[in-house]
């Protein structure tokens, strides 16, 4: 059982069994209060805030984030969401006709669409390597994925933790192998920071984008893009603004191009240190471990109830705080609405590659009782 005091820190409706943290996160009260405090500070003197305080606050926030991710503060910029980060890289990357970007067939739909769009513009090829289920081991996944490498492969794009299928992938090994083969790597870490440890220095990816507003508990619209120094000058800003050919350039064109892009609400970015402090104050390593135990311990009974073969071994190699079950039921597209409207359970039911998955996620405000409610509801539905 997780700490009930932590549950009280979230604003989630008490009449809803909330098992969809993985989609949009949930911001705890102290972090949200910090966000509102920043917004009020802006309005006290908007001109002074934007011209004097904002650059300093952004730097302090990036430094806090860089410590959390173990990277150089000058190698990371804030973006509104991981899709934004993917767009920066996909648009800027030099691809020639026939070049290939290798990925899996498990990736997030918005990212697939981004790569397909820019590859088509450049007459490159976006290769979605099929992954066969069940995955037997990390070695099995790596072997399957590497079958997609050809002499035309230029970049590997792969999730740290997948969205629909909730799988933690062996990206450290993939990055190491890619480097040996002279290939660049881009990791989609939307679900990773806050759910698992992310050490960018050890990972050695060339590009990494992740969300702060999911498992890091920050307000909506706060994410980041990390880029190794040798690739930073390749990236054009999606929005041309004051940082381009700046009248007062900083030491980093990367920061100038991508960080200050006109008037917008920066409060979500500036609240990230408060989210990191919240996790520290509440022993988040212990919270994550408890959540992972609940997630893994319930996997077998849901697979049995729904007649599903597990996608992979239910171990730390693949499963953290997300678990997805392949649905073999009639009208799976109606299941989400039934669970929500009849049972007050918020849990995603998602199509992917012509299959449907139910994915539960467990965080500090959840307990095994929440999964009991989901199990009882599903049992009633599937045994009718």
Buried (B, 14 or more C-beta within 10 A) or exposed (E): EBBEEBBEBBEBEEEEBBBBBBBEBBBBEBBBEBBEBBBEBBEEEEEEBBEEBBBEBBBBBBBBBBEBBEBBBBBBBBBBBBBBBBBBBBBBBEBEEEBBBBBBBBBBEBBBEBBBBBBEEBEBBBBBBEBEBEBEBBEBBBEBBBEBBEEBBBBBBBBBBBBBBBBBBBBBBBBBBBBEEEBBBBBBBBBBBBBBEBEBEEBBBBBBBBBBBBBBBBBBBBBBBBBBEEBBEEBEBBEEBEBEEEEEEBEBBBBBBBBBBEEEBBBBBBBBBBBBBBBEEBEBEEBBEBBBEBBBEBBEEBBEBBEBEBBBBBEEBBBBBBBBBBBEBEEBEEBBEBBBEEBBBBBBBBEBEEBBBBBBBBBBBBBBEBBEBBBEBBEEBBEE
